[in-house]
Amino acid sequence: MANTRKQLGARIPEDVVRLAGQRAADRNMSVGDYIADLVRADAEGLRQRAMSSAERFLADHQALFDEAETPASSPESTGKGIRAA
């Protein structure tokens, strides 16, 4: 990821601005870096929740997937009814 910086303007309540400044200072970070870290953590959290949901879905429905992948009794799968030319 490139380290290119872009300025962002946003209207944020004064108490939130003060709190962001305090939290950033506690971490020896700029407010911009602090906000960027929050956004990255939020995005990673979304990704983790999506992956967990997908894993649960697959686990809950694994038998159905296994059944769909198992060939049905057909002339091709049993060898019956197939003649050499």
matplotlib code that plots the C-alpha trace (Angstrom):
import matplotlib.pyplot as plt

x = [0.0, 1.4, 2.1, 0.4, -1.5, -4.7, -6.3, -9.8, -12.3, -15.2, -17.6, -17.3, -18.8, -16.4, -16.4, -15.4, -12.6, -11.3, -11.6, -9.8, -7.0, -6.6, -6.7, -4.1, -1.9, -2.1, -0.7, 1.9, 0.1, -1.3, -5.1, -4.9, -2.9, -5.3, -8.3, -6.6, -5.9, -9.5, -10.8, -8.3, -9.3, -13.0, -12.4, -10.5, -13.3, -15.8, -13.6, -13.2, -17.0, -17.6, -15.1, -16.5, -20.0, -18.9, -17.1, -20.3, -22.4, -20.1, -20.0, -23.8, -24.4, -21.4, -23.5, -25.5, -22.3, -20.9, -24.2, -24.1, -20.5, -21.3, -22.2, -25.7, -26.3, -26.2, -24.9, -21.8, -21.0, -21.9, -20.5, -23.8, -25.3, -22.0, -20.8, -17.5, -17.7]
y = [0.0, 3.4, 5.9, 8.7, 11.1, 12.9, 15.6, 15.0, 17.5, 16.4, 18.1, 16.2, 17.2, 19.2, 16.6, 13.9, 16.0, 16.6, 12.9, 11.9, 14.4, 13.0, 9.3, 10.1, 11.9, 8.9, 6.8, 9.4, 9.6, 12.3, 12.5, 11.5, 8.4, 7.5, 7.9, 5.8, 3.1, 3.1, 2.8, -0.1, -1.9, -1.5, -2.8, -5.8, -6.5, -6.5, -8.9, -11.2, -11.2, -12.1, -14.9, -16.3, -16.2, -18.0, -20.6, -21.2, -21.4, -24.0, -26.0, -25.9, -27.1, -29.3, -32.5, -30.8, -29.8, -33.4, -34.8, -32.5, -33.6, -37.3, -38.8, -40.2, -43.7, -43.2, -45.5, -43.3, -43.8, -47.5, -48.6, -50.4, -49.7, -48.4, -50.2, -50.0, -48.9]
z = [0.0, -1.0, 1.8, -0.2, 2.1, 1.2, 3.3, 4.5, 5.8, 7.9, 10.3, 13.6, 17.0, 19.2, 22.0, 19.5, 18.1, 21.7, 22.5, 19.2, 20.0, 23.6, 22.4, 19.7, 22.1, 24.5, 21.7, 20.6, 17.2, 15.0, 14.9, 11.2, 12.0, 14.9, 12.6, 9.9, 12.4, 13.5, 10.0, 9.2, 12.4, 11.5, 8.0, 9.3, 11.8, 8.9, 7.0, 10.0, 10.6, 7.0, 7.0, 10.2, 8.7, 5.6, 7.7, 9.8, 6.6, 5.1, 8.3, 8.7, 5.1, 4.5, 4.2, 1.4, -0.4, 0.0, -1.4, -4.4, -5.1, -4.9, -8.3, -8.5, -9.7, -13.4, -16.2, -16.3, -12.6, -12.3, -15.6, -16.5, -19.8, -21.3, -24.4, -26.1, -29.7]

ax = plt.figure().add_subplot(projection="3d")
ax.plot(x, y, z, "-o")
ax.set_aspect("equal")
plt.show()
